[in-house]
Amino acid sequence: MNDGNSDDERRNLEVTSNNDGKPMKISKERCWEDEVGVSRIINRRVFELEPLPTPAEVLSQMPLDTEATDLVVRSRNEIRDCLYGNDDRLLVITGPCSVHDPKAAVDYARRLAVMKDQLGDRLVLVMRVYFEKPRTTVGWKGLINDPDIDGSHNIKKGMLLARKILIDVLSEGVAVATEFLEPTSPQYISDAVSWGVIGARNTESQIHRQLASGLSMPIGFKNATDGSVKAAIDGCYTATQQHTFFGIDHLGRASAVETLGNPDCHVVLRGSSSGPNYDSDSVREAMMTIRAQMPEGSAASQGLLIDCSHGNSGKDEIRQAQVVRELAERLSSGERDITGLMMESNILGGNQPAAPLSQLEYGKSITDRCIVWSETERLLRELAAAVDARRVA
């Protein structure tokens, strides 16, 4: 087959450098296209395809033990009970904006486990363990994509490291929440996750709605970045349906994936570029719209979660703590449509520029600004007291 280029041109593919935008010659004397007799016209802008271990290989080499499996099953059921109103505890998802340091992640989990022991009768505590970061333009894409935070993008290392972190967090007795971004990565990590979310940038994505329809845990859909709650409601509704779509199986083979639909999807209010939407009127309006579209008795129709960061606090950790306290006051007064909330919290407050791990301050975010741990403890106790008050309101 001939794509119109000479043999010399096909042996030297021209790609664009990410550094200065100037073209550079990459020599590829022998490619898979040559081996199977396919024209190189199909991969003109692909520099390399690096094979990864299959999901089956990774899960068999790094399995969940019995205690971790039991924790995942039990916590998924507890989260469902909160969402459906069968458990009057408050679901609280707290932890770093993104995980970049395995040691600090386990340190945080150990601290959260202590709070779980103390407040577990009033709060269902789940740790944010986010490995994939959607970017508005460019930037660090998360631990799976770039575990060394140096632009080397060692995805194989990142995937294995992410799974090890999940196993280590579960070993501390803490359930895990994460955002699902890449449609393939759940095959490697979703068995360890108790709650998942589809982010604001992807809530209108058919790919992510289909993905959510086949996931085994409750999934939150965030309102869109422009504030559209309907986009999140549509996501919830779509994900409850059966779907067939492109994916991979446990052996990494391209497959047609057929799903049953996920009835445990719900809306997360995260504010927008126009401002916050956690106030009582916004919650009331959102729930009216949800109940008009979602079936009675669905998880979404029972209540919603509030993301106290992002548009609801302008990504300011001081303001974020104020939002949590305002919600605690409303819960104390008996407000019922809020079934849970999310906080971005870390060992140290604020954030720092991304850099290789050896150059970073321990326990501080390299993405969004986070609430310091000492303040997180106080906020969790205030939320537990709010649940006590709501029980008698």
Backbone hydrogen bonds in HBPLUS format (Angstrom, degrees):
<---DONOR---> <-ACCEPTOR-->    atom                        ^
c    i                          cat <-CA-CA->   ^        H-A-AA   ^      H-
h    n   atom  resd res      DA  || num        DHA   H-A  angle D-A-AA Bond
n    s   type  num  typ     dist DA aas  dist angle  dist       angle   num
A0010-ARG N   A0006-SER O   2.98 MM   4  6.30 150.8  2.07 149.0 157.3     1
A0011-ARG N   A0007-ASP O   3.03 MM   4  6.27 139.0  2.20 143.5 154.3     2
A0012-ASN N   A0008-ASP O   3.22 MM   4  6.43 130.1  2.48 139.8 151.7     3
A0012-ASN N   A0009-GLU O   3.29 MM   3  5.25 139.1  2.47  94.0 105.0     4
A0028-LYS N   A0011-ARG O   3.10 MM  17  5.60 169.9  2.11 158.6 161.3     5
A0026-ILE N   A0013-LEU O   3.17 MM  13  5.60 169.0  2.18 160.4 163.6     6
A0015-VAL N   A0024-MET O   3.43 MM   9  6.01 165.5  2.45 167.8 166.4     7
A0024-MET N   A0015-VAL O   3.18 MM   9  6.01 163.0  2.21 163.1 167.1     8
A0017-SER N   A0022-LYS O   3.33 MM   5  5.78 164.6  2.35 135.2 139.6     9
A0034-ASP N   A0031-CYS O   3.02 MM   3  5.38 126.2  2.32 103.5 116.0    10
A0035-GLU N   A0031-CYS O   3.29 MM   4  6.71 153.8  2.37 144.9 152.0    11
A0036-VAL N   A0032-TRP O   3.07 MM   4  6.35 149.8  2.16 154.5 160.4    12
A0037-GLY N   A0033-GLU O   2.93 MM   4  5.83 115.0  2.37 136.1 151.5    13
A0038-VAL N   A0033-GLU O   2.76 MM   5  4.72 157.8  1.81 145.0 147.0    14
A0037-GLY N   A0034-ASP O   3.33 MM   3  5.08 147.7  2.44  92.8 102.0    15
A0043-ASN N   A0040-ARG O   3.37 MM   3  5.91 155.4  2.43 115.0 119.8    16
A0046-VAL N   A0043-ASN O   3.49 MM   3  5.17 173.3  2.49 100.2 101.6    17
A0058-VAL N   A0054-THR O   3.09 MM   4  6.43 163.8  2.12 158.1 161.8    18
A0059-LEU N   A0055-PRO O   2.87 MM   4  6.01 174.3  1.88 161.1 162.9    19
A0056-ALA N   A0250-HIS O   2.80 MM 194  5.05 151.6  1.88 157.5 149.6    20
A0060-SER N   A0056-ALA O   2.99 MM   4  5.95 149.7  2.09 140.5 148.6    21
A0061-GLN N   A0057-GLU O   3.03 MM   4  6.09 147.0  2.14 141.4 150.0    22
A0062-MET N   A0058-VAL O   2.85 MM   4  5.91 141.7  1.99 146.9 157.6    23
A0069-THR N   A0065-ASP O   2.96 MM   4  6.19 165.0  1.98 158.9 163.4    24
A0070-ASP N   A0066-THR O   2.93 MM   4  6.10 162.0  1.96 149.3 154.2    25
A0071-LEU N   A0067-GLU O   2.96 MM   4  6.17 152.2  2.04 144.2 152.0    26
A0072-VAL N   A0068-ALA O   2.98 MM   4  6.28 159.3  2.02 152.7 157.3    27
A0073-VAL N   A0069-THR O   3.04 MM   4  6.30 169.0  2.05 155.8 158.1    28
A0074-ARG N   A0070-ASP O   2.87 MM   4  5.97 166.8  1.89 150.9 155.4    29
A0075-SER N   A0071-LEU O   2.86 MM   4  5.88 166.2  1.87 151.0 155.3    30
A0076-ARG N   A0072-VAL O   2.97 MM   4  6.04 156.5  2.02 147.2 153.6    31
A0077-ASN N   A0073-VAL O   3.18 MM   4  6.40 158.6  2.23 145.6 150.9    32
A0078-GLU N   A0074-ARG O   2.97 MM   4  6.28 150.5  2.06 145.3 154.2    33
A0079-ILE N   A0075-SER O   2.88 MM   4  6.07 160.0  1.92 150.8 155.6    34
A0080-ARG N   A0076-ARG O   2.96 MM   4  6.19 162.0  2.00 148.4 153.5    35
A0081-ASP N   A0077-ASN O   2.94 MM   4  6.14 158.5  1.99 146.1 151.9    36
A0082-CYS N   A0078-GLU O   3.03 MM   4  6.34 150.3  2.12 145.5 153.0    37
A0083-LEU N   A0079-ILE O   2.96 MM   4  6.26 160.7  2.00 153.6 158.8    38
A0084-TYR N   A0080-ARG O   2.92 MM   4  6.15 152.5  1.99 155.6 162.6    39
A0086-ASN N   A0081-ASP O   2.77 MM   5  4.75 133.2  1.99 150.1 153.9    40
A0087-ASP N   A0081-ASP O   3.12 MM   6  5.15 127.0  2.41 122.9 113.8    41
A0085-GLY N   A0082-CYS O   3.26 MM   3  5.18 156.5  2.32  99.5 106.5    42
A0090-LEU N   A0122-ARG O   3.03 MM  32  6.49 158.4  2.07 152.4 150.5    43
A0124-VAL N   A0090-LEU O   2.86 MM  34  5.98 164.9  1.88 140.4 144.5    44
A0091-LEU N   A0339-THR O   3.18 MM 248  6.33 173.2  2.18 147.9 146.2    45
A0341-LEU N   A0091-LEU O   2.89 MM 250  6.45 145.0  2.02 157.8 167.4    46
A0092-VAL N   A0124-VAL O   2.95 MM  32  6.01 172.4  1.96 148.8 150.2    47
A0126-VAL N   A0092-VAL O   3.02 MM  34  6.28 158.2  2.06 160.1 160.5    48
A0093-ILE N   A0341-LEU O   2.96 MM 248  6.35 166.1  1.98 157.6 161.7    49
A0343-MET N   A0093-ILE O   2.88 MM 250  6.35 153.8  1.95 154.8 160.6    50
A0094-THR N   A0126-VAL O   2.98 MM  32  6.44 151.1  2.07 163.8 169.5    51
A0128-ARG N   A0094-THR O   2.93 MM  34  5.36 155.1  1.99 108.9 115.8    52
A0345-SER N   A0095-GLY O   2.75 MM 250  4.67 158.7  1.79 116.7 121.6    53
A0099-VAL N   A0130-TYR O   2.97 MM  31  5.81 171.9  1.98 160.9 159.7    54
A0105-ALA N   A0101-ASP O   3.00 MM   4  6.22 153.9  2.07 156.4 164.6    55
A0106-VAL N   A0102-PRO O   3.15 MM   4  6.41 161.7  2.19 152.3 155.2    56
A0107-ASP N   A0103-LYS O   2.98 MM   4  6.19 153.6  2.05 145.7 154.0    57
A0108-TYR N   A0104-ALA O   2.88 MM   4  6.10 159.0  1.93 148.5 153.0    58
A0109-ALA N   A0105-ALA O   2.98 MM   4  6.27 158.4  2.03 145.3 151.6    59
A0110-ARG N   A0106-VAL O   2.90 MM   4  6.12 153.0  1.98 148.4 155.0    60
A0111-ARG N   A0107-ASP O   3.14 MM   4  6.47 153.4  2.21 147.1 153.7    61
A0112-LEU N   A0108-TYR O   2.88 MM   4  6.18 158.7  1.92 154.2 160.7    62
A0113-ALA N   A0109-ALA O   2.87 MM   4  6.06 144.7  2.00 145.4 154.9    63
A0114-VAL N   A0111-ARG O   3.20 MM   3  5.40 127.5  2.50  98.3 110.6    64
A0115-MET N   A0111-ARG O   3.38 MM   4  6.82 155.6  2.44 144.6 150.2    65
A0116-LYS N   A0112-LEU O   2.85 MM   4  6.13 149.1  1.94 148.4 158.1    66
A0117-ASP N   A0113-ALA O   3.05 MM   4  6.31 153.4  2.12 145.1 150.6    67
A0118-GLN N   A0114-VAL O   3.17 MM   4  6.46 146.9  2.28 141.5 150.5    68
A0119-LEU N   A0115-MET O   2.78 MM   4  5.82 154.4  1.85 154.6 160.9    69
A0120-GLY N   A0116-LYS O   2.84 MM   4  4.86 124.8  2.15 140.2 142.1    70
A0122-ARG N   A0119-LEU O   2.91 MM   3  5.70 165.7  1.93 127.5 132.3    71
A0123-LEU N   A0119-LEU O   2.91 MM   4  5.88 154.2  1.97 154.5 161.1    72
A0127-MET N   A0175-ALA O   2.94 MM  48  6.18 168.1  1.95 150.7 147.6    73
A0177-ALA N   A0127-MET O   2.78 MM  50  5.78 149.0  1.87 160.2 152.8    74
A0129-VAL N   A0177-ALA O   2.78 MM  48  5.82 164.2  1.81 167.3 168.5    75
A0144-ILE N   A0131-PHE O   3.42 MM  13  5.75 164.5  2.45 134.6 139.1    76
A0133-LYS N   A0141-LYS O   2.92 MM   8  4.78 170.8  1.93 122.5 122.0    77
A0146-ASP N   A0142-GLY O   2.92 MM   4  6.05 160.2  1.96 159.2 165.8    78
A0149-ILE N   A0146-ASP O   3.09 MM   3  5.38 161.5  2.12 113.6 119.4    79
A0155-ILE N   A0153-HIS O   3.02 MM   2  5.58 124.2  2.34 107.3  91.4    80
A0158-GLY N   A0154-ASN O   2.94 MM   4  6.21 161.3  1.97 151.9 158.2    81
A0159-MET N   A0155-ILE O   2.82 MM   4  5.95 159.0  1.86 154.6 158.4    82
A0160-LEU N   A0156-LYS O   3.19 MM   4  6.38 167.7  2.20 151.1 153.8    83
A0161-LEU N   A0157-LYS O   2.86 MM   4  5.99 158.2  1.91 151.8 158.8    84
A0162-ALA N   A0158-GLY O   2.84 MM   4  5.93 156.3  1.90 145.0 151.6    85
A0163-ARG N   A0159-MET O   3.12 MM   4  6.36 159.5  2.16 144.9 149.7    86
A0164-LYS N   A0160-LEU O   3.04 MM   4  6.31 155.6  2.11 144.7 151.4    87
A0165-ILE N   A0161-LEU O   2.94 MM   4  6.22 157.2  1.99 152.1 157.9    88
A0166-LEU N   A0162-ALA O   3.03 MM   4  6.33 160.1  2.07 151.3 156.3    89
A0167-ILE N   A0163-ARG O   3.03 MM   4  6.31 161.3  2.07 151.0 155.4    90
A0168-ASP N   A0164-LYS O   2.91 MM   4  6.16 156.0  1.96 149.3 156.3    91
A0169-VAL N   A0165-ILE O   2.83 MM   4  6.08 158.3  1.88 155.9 161.3    92
A0170-LEU N   A0166-LEU O   2.98 MM   4  6.17 166.3  2.00 152.2 155.9    93
A0171-SER N   A0167-ILE O   2.99 MM   4  6.16 141.7  2.14 138.9 149.6    94
A0172-GLU N   A0169-VAL O   3.01 MM   3  5.34 148.8  2.11 105.9 115.4    95
A0173-GLY N   A0170-LEU O   2.87 MM   3  5.17 160.0  1.91 112.4 117.7    96
A0194-SER N   A0176-VAL O   2.86 MM  18  5.53 160.0  1.90 147.5 154.2    97
A0195-TRP N   A0176-VAL O   3.31 MM  19  6.72 141.1  2.47 147.3 151.5    98
A0178-THR N   A0195-TRP O   3.10 MM  17  6.70 147.0  2.21 150.8 159.8    99
A0197-VAL N   A0178-THR O   3.08 MM  19  6.47 133.2  2.31 144.1 151.7   100
A0180-PHE N   A0197-VAL O   3.13 MM  17  6.29 157.9  2.18 161.3 165.9   101
A0187-GLN N   A0184-THR O   3.15 MM   3  6.05 152.6  2.23 127.5 132.9   102
A0188-TYR N   A0185-SER O   2.86 MM   3  5.47 153.7  1.93 121.2 129.1   103
A0189-ILE N   A0186-PRO O   3.24 MM   3  5.16 133.8  2.47  95.2 107.1   104
A0190-SER N   A0186-PRO O   2.89 MM   4  4.77 163.2  1.91 135.7 138.3   105
A0192-ALA N   A0189-ILE O   3.02 MM   3  5.86 164.2  2.04 127.8 132.4   106
A0193-VAL N   A0190-SER O   3.12 MM   3  5.11 168.4  2.14 109.2 112.6   107
A0196-GLY N   A0218-PRO O   3.05 MM  22  6.39 168.7  2.06 160.9 164.4   108
A0220-GLY N   A0196-GLY O   2.86 MM  24  6.35 156.6  1.91 146.8 150.8   109
A0198-ILE N   A0220-GLY O   2.82 MM  22  6.22 157.9  1.87 168.0 175.7   110
A0222-LYS N   A0198-ILE O   3.20 MM  24  6.41 171.4  2.21 176.3 174.4   111
A0202-ASN N   A0199-GLY O   2.98 MM   3  5.43 144.2  2.12 110.4 121.0   112
A0203-THR N   A0199-GLY O   3.00 MM   4  5.93 113.2  2.46 151.0 168.9   113
A0205-SER N   A0202-ASN O   2.92 MM   3  5.01 159.9  1.96 110.3 116.9   114
A0209-ARG N   A0205-SER O   3.04 MM   4  6.31 152.7  2.11 150.3 158.5   115
A0210-GLN N   A0206-GLN O   2.91 MM   4  6.08 161.6  1.94 153.6 158.1   116
A0211-LEU N   A0207-ILE O   2.95 MM   4  6.15 156.2  2.01 141.7 149.0   117
A0212-ALA N   A0208-HIS O   2.94 MM   4  6.08 162.7  1.97 143.6 147.5   118
A0213-SER N   A0209-ARG O   3.16 MM   4  6.38 139.4  2.33 137.5 147.8   119
A0213-SER N   A0210-GLN O   3.06 MM   3  5.12 126.0  2.36  96.3 110.7   120
A0214-GLY N   A0211-LEU O   3.05 MM   3  5.63 157.5  2.10 115.3 122.0   121
A0215-LEU N   A0212-ALA O   3.30 MM   3  5.19 155.8  2.36  99.8 106.7   122
A0261-GLY N   A0213-SER O   3.16 MM  48  4.23 129.9  2.42 140.2 141.3   123
A0266-HIS N   A0219-ILE O   3.05 MM  47  6.54 142.4  2.20 148.7 156.0   124
A0221-PHE N   A0266-HIS O   2.79 MM  45  6.16 158.8  1.83 162.9 170.1   125
A0268-VAL N   A0221-PHE O   2.85 MM  47  5.70 149.7  1.94 141.0 136.6   126
A0223-ASN N   A0268-VAL O   3.02 MM  45  6.38 142.4  2.16 171.9 170.0   127
A0224-ALA N   A0228-SER O   3.06 MM   4  5.11 153.1  2.13 143.7 139.5   128
A0227-GLY N   A0224-ALA O   2.81 MM   3  5.22 159.6  1.85 117.8 122.9   129
A0273-SER N   A0225-THR O   3.01 MM  48  6.17 154.0  2.08 173.9 175.8   130
A0232-ALA N   A0229-VAL O   3.01 MM   3  5.28 121.1  2.37 102.7 116.7   131
A0233-ILE N   A0229-VAL O   2.98 MM   4  6.36 156.5  2.04 152.2 159.7   132
A0234-ASP N   A0230-LYS O   2.77 MM   4  5.95 165.1  1.79 155.3 159.0   133
A0235-GLY N   A0231-ALA O   3.00 MM   4  6.18 146.2  2.12 135.3 144.9   134
A0236-CYS N   A0232-ALA O   2.91 MM   4  6.26 156.7  1.97 148.8 154.0   135
A0237-TYR N   A0233-ILE O   2.89 MM   4  6.20 167.6  1.91 156.8 159.7   136
A0238-THR N   A0234-ASP O   2.84 MM   4  5.96 168.6  1.86 151.5 155.2   137
A0239-ALA N   A0235-GLY O   2.95 MM   4  6.03 159.5  1.99 149.2 154.8   138
A0240-THR N   A0237-TYR O   3.12 MM   3  5.37 145.4  2.24 103.0 113.1   139
A0241-GLN N   A0238-THR O   3.08 MM   3  5.56 157.9  2.13 112.4 119.3   140
A0262-ASN N   A0239-ALA O   2.80 MM  23  5.77 173.3  1.81 141.5 143.5   141
A0259-THR N   A0243-HIS O   2.85 MM  16  5.33 161.0  1.88 156.2 161.9   142
A0245-PHE N   A0257-VAL O   2.94 MM  12  5.26 147.5  2.05 137.7 147.6   143
A0257-VAL N   A0245-PHE O   2.71 MM  12  5.26 165.8  1.73 169.4 164.8   144
A0247-GLY N   A0255-SER O   2.91 MM   8  5.22 139.6  2.07 154.0 156.7   145
A0255-SER N   A0247-GLY O   2.74 MM   8  5.22 161.7  1.77 142.9 142.1   146
A0249-ASP N   A0253-ARG O   3.01 MM   4  5.48 142.9  2.15 138.9 149.9   147
A0252-GLY N   A0249-ASP O   2.92 MM   3  5.23 160.5  1.96 117.9 120.1   148
A0305-LEU N   A0267-VAL O   3.12 MM  38  6.51 165.8  2.14 156.2 159.4   149
A0269-LEU N   A0305-LEU O   2.94 MM  36  6.35 162.3  1.98 161.2 158.2   150
A0307-ASP N   A0269-LEU O   2.81 MM  38  5.89 175.7  1.82 155.0 156.4   151
A0311-GLY N   A0270-ARG O   2.93 MM  41  5.71 113.9  2.38 172.6 164.6   152
A0272-SER N   A0275-GLY O   2.87 MM   3  5.25 145.5  1.99 137.2 148.6   153
A0275-GLY N   A0272-SER O   3.11 MM   3  5.25 156.9  2.17 103.9 110.9   154
A0283-VAL N   A0279-ASP O   3.01 MM   4  6.31 159.9  2.05 157.1 163.3   155
A0284-ARG N   A0280-SER O   2.89 MM   4  6.05 163.3  1.92 151.1 156.0   156
A0285-GLU N   A0281-ASP O   2.89 MM   4  6.05 163.5  1.91 150.9 155.4   157
A0286-ALA N   A0282-SER O   2.90 MM   4  6.00 159.3  1.95 145.1 151.4   158
A0287-MET N   A0283-VAL O   2.94 MM   4  6.12 162.4  1.98 151.4 155.8   159
A0288-MET N   A0284-ARG O   3.02 MM   4  6.26 149.4  2.12 144.9 153.1   160
A0289-THR N   A0285-GLU O   3.11 MM   4  6.39 159.3  2.16 148.8 153.6   161
A0290-ILE N   A0286-ALA O   2.85 MM   4  6.10 159.6  1.89 151.8 158.4   162
A0291-ARG N   A0287-MET O   2.91 MM   4  5.97 168.5  1.92 147.4 150.4   163
A0292-ALA N   A0288-MET O   3.11 MM   4  6.22 134.0  2.33 135.5 147.1   164
A0293-GLN N   A0290-ILE O   3.07 MM   3  5.38 141.1  2.22 104.6 115.3   165
A0294-MET N   A0290-ILE O   2.74 MM   4  5.72 175.0  1.74 171.7 173.5   166
A0298-SER N   A0295-PRO O   3.09 MM   3  5.64 158.5  2.14 136.2 135.9   167
A0302-GLN N   A0299-ALA O   3.16 MM   3  5.47 155.7  2.23 108.1 115.5   168
A0304-LEU N   A0337-ASP O   2.93 MM  33  6.39 154.4  2.00 161.0 164.4   169
A0339-THR N   A0304-LEU O   2.96 MM  35  5.64 151.6  2.04 142.1 150.5   170
A0306-ILE N   A0340-GLY O   3.05 MM  34  6.51 147.4  2.16 133.4 140.4   171
A0342-MET N   A0306-ILE O   2.81 MM  36  6.23 145.8  1.93 154.6 155.0   172
A0308-CYS N   A0342-MET O   3.00 MM  34  5.84 163.3  2.03 146.8 150.3   173
A0312-ASN N   A0309-SER O   3.07 MM   3  5.53 140.4  2.24 144.9 138.9   174
A0313-SER N   A0310-HIS O   3.15 MM   3  5.82 166.2  2.17 120.8 125.0   175
A0314-GLY N   A0310-HIS O   2.85 MM   4  5.56 119.0  2.22 151.8 169.2   176
A0315-LYS N   A0310-HIS O   3.18 MM   5  4.78 137.0  2.38 136.4 135.3   177
A0316-ASP N   A0313-SER O   3.19 MM   3  5.72 155.6  2.25 113.1 119.0   178
A0320-GLN N   A0316-ASP O   2.81 MM   4  6.02 151.1  1.89 151.6 161.5   179
A0321-ALA N   A0317-GLU O   3.19 MM   4  6.32 154.0  2.26 136.8 140.9   180
A0322-GLN N   A0318-ILE O   3.27 MM   4  6.62 149.4  2.37 140.3 148.6   181
A0322-GLN N   A0319-ARG O   3.04 MM   3  4.98 116.6  2.45  93.2 109.3   182
A0323-VAL N   A0319-ARG O   2.94 MM   4  6.31 148.9  2.04 150.5 159.2   183
A0324-VAL N   A0320-GLN O   3.05 MM   4  6.43 157.0  2.10 150.3 155.9   184
A0325-ARG N   A0321-ALA O   3.06 MM   4  6.35 157.5  2.11 146.1 151.7   185
A0326-GLU N   A0322-GLN O   2.89 MM   4  6.18 152.5  1.97 147.8 155.6   186
A0327-LEU N   A0323-VAL O   2.97 MM   4  6.23 157.1  2.02 151.6 157.5   187
A0328-ALA N   A0324-VAL O   2.91 MM   4  6.19 150.4  1.99 145.9 154.8   188
A0329-GLU N   A0325-ARG O   3.05 MM   4  6.32 152.5  2.12 146.2 152.2   189
A0330-ARG N   A0326-GLU O   3.14 MM   4  6.46 155.8  2.20 144.6 150.9   190
A0331-LEU N   A0327-LEU O   2.85 MM   4  6.10 158.0  1.90 154.0 160.3   191
A0332-SER N   A0328-ALA O   2.92 MM   4  6.09 153.7  1.99 144.3 151.7   192
A0333-SER N   A0329-GLU O   3.14 MM   4  6.41 136.2  2.34 137.7 148.6   193
A0333-SER N   A0330-ARG O   3.13 MM   3  5.07 128.0  2.42  91.9 105.5   194
A0335-GLU N   A0330-ARG O   3.15 MM   5  5.76 166.6  2.17 148.7 145.5   195
A0334-GLY N   A0331-LEU O   2.94 MM   3  5.13 158.2  1.99 106.5 113.4   196
A0371-ILE N   A0344-GLU O   2.92 MM  27  6.32 165.3  1.94 140.9 140.8   197
A0346-ASN N   A0371-ILE O   2.92 MM  25  6.08 164.0  1.94 159.7 160.4   198
A0373-TRP N   A0347-ILE O   3.34 MM  26  4.74 172.9  2.34 110.7 112.0   199
A0348-LEU N   A0363-GLY O   2.85 MM  15  5.46 160.2  1.89 149.4 142.6   200
A0350-GLY N   A0370-CYS O   2.89 MM  20  5.05 143.1  2.03 149.7 147.1   201
A0370-CYS N   A0350-GLY O   3.17 MM  20  5.05 159.3  2.22 113.7 115.8   202
A0352-GLN N   A0365-SER O   2.80 MM  13  6.18 134.1  2.01 149.6 163.6   203
A0359-GLN N   A0356-PRO O   2.85 MM   3  5.66 160.0  1.89 129.1 135.6   204
A0360-LEU N   A0357-LEU O   3.08 MM   3  5.31 169.6  2.09 116.0 118.9   205
A0376-THR N   A0372-VAL O   3.01 MM   4  6.29 151.1  2.09 148.8 158.0   206
A0376-THR N   A0373-TRP O   2.95 MM   3  4.80 112.1  2.43  92.4 110.0   207
A0377-GLU N   A0373-TRP O   2.92 MM   4  6.27 157.2  1.97 161.8 165.7   208
A0378-ARG N   A0374-SER O   3.42 MM   4  6.70 160.8  2.46 138.8 142.7   209
A0379-LEU N   A0375-GLU O   2.93 MM   4  6.21 160.7  1.96 153.5 159.0   210
A0380-LEU N   A0376-THR O   2.91 MM   4  6.14 160.0  1.95 157.5 162.2   211
A0381-ARG N   A0377-GLU O   3.11 MM   4  6.39 156.6  2.17 150.5 156.5   212
A0382-GLU N   A0378-ARG O   2.99 MM   4  6.27 151.3  2.08 147.0 155.4   213
A0383-LEU N   A0379-LEU O   2.88 MM   4  6.17 152.9  1.96 149.9 157.3   214
A0384-ALA N   A0380-LEU O   2.97 MM   4  6.19 153.5  2.04 144.2 151.4   215
A0385-ALA N   A0381-ARG O   2.99 MM   4  6.23 153.6  2.06 143.3 150.2   216
A0386-ALA N   A0382-GLU O   2.92 MM   4  6.18 143.3  2.06 138.9 149.5   217
A0387-VAL N   A0383-LEU O   3.02 MM   4  6.37 147.0  2.13 146.6 154.3   218
A0388-ASP N   A0384-ALA O   3.14 MM   4  6.50 154.2  2.21 144.6 151.3   219
A0389-ALA N   A0385-ALA O   3.00 MM   4  6.32 155.8  2.06 146.1 152.3   220
A0390-ARG N   A0386-ALA O   2.80 MM   4  6.05 154.2  1.86 147.3 155.1   221
A0391-ARG N   A0387-VAL O   3.00 MM   4  6.16 144.8  2.13 145.2 153.5   222
A0392-VAL N   A0389-ALA O   3.16 MM   3  5.53 145.8  2.29 105.4 114.6   223
A0393-ALA N   A0389-ALA O   3.03 MM   4  6.08 114.6  2.47 139.6 157.0   224
A0393-ALA N   A0390-ARG O   3.27 MM   3  4.88 149.3  2.37  92.3 101.2   225
